[in-house]
Amino acid sequence: MYRITKEFAFSASHQLTELPPEHQCGRLHGHNYVVVVELASAELNAHGFVRDYHELAPLKRYIDDDFDHRHLNDVLEDDMVTAERLAKHFYDWCAARWPETAAVKVSETPKTWAEYRP
């Protein structure tokens, strides 16, 4: 199996409003998010790629236009926008465009990652 990944970044705020009031993530706060999309294929295309990295430009535009410097609760109309839910959201978005999509990982901090892989 061949696998490729590409990384994207954005900054945004969110608030996990369903957490107890004493939980720090229940307060409005922000992160410098990193999104990594993974594509996989048993075969390479005629050019020797799983998929040309340039074909992933629509994901960068989507992130830049709809997520960067936004409040994620408003963007996704969700009171609990967690890294796990973001990973699933970006996975669904990517899989609808690129059938080779295998997984999406989202990081909120340099030491934490959430992944969605069906």
Long-range contacts (C-beta under 8 A, 24 or more apart in sequence): 1-40, 1-41, 1-42, 2-40, 2-41, 2-42, 2-43, 2-44, 2-50, 3-38, 3-39, 3-40, 3-50, 3-102, 4-38, 4-39, 4-40, 4-49, 4-50, 4-51, 4-53, 5-36, 5-37, 5-38, 5-39, 6-36, 6-37, 6-53, 6-56, 6-59, 7-34, 7-35, 7-36, 8-34, 8-35, 8-36, 8-37, 8-59, 8-60, 8-63, 9-33, 9-34, 9-35, 10-35, 10-63, 10-64, 10-67, 10-68, 10-69, 11-68, 11-69, 12-67, 12-68, 12-69, 12-70, 12-71, 12-72, 12-75, 13-70, 13-71, 13-72, 14-71, 14-72, 14-73, 14-81, 15-73, 15-79, 16-79, 16-80, 16-81, 16-82, 17-73, 17-79, 17-80, 18-79, 18-80, 31-108, 31-109, 33-67, 33-83, 33-86, 33-106, 33-107, 33-108, 34-106, 34-107, 35-59, 35-63, 35-86, 35-90, 35-104, 35-105, 35-106, 36-104, 36-105, 36-106, 36-107, 37-90, 37-94, 37-101, 37-103, 37-104, 38-101, 38-102, 38-103, 38-104, 38-105, 39-98, 39-100, 39-101, 39-102, 40-100, 40-102, 41-100, 50-100, 51-98, 51-100, 55-98, 56-98, 58-97, 59-90, 59-93, 59-94, 62-93, 82-114, 83-107, 83-108, 83-112, 83-113, 83-114, 84-114, 84-116, 86-114, 87-114, 87-115, 87-116, 88-116, 90-116, 91-116, 91-117, 91-118
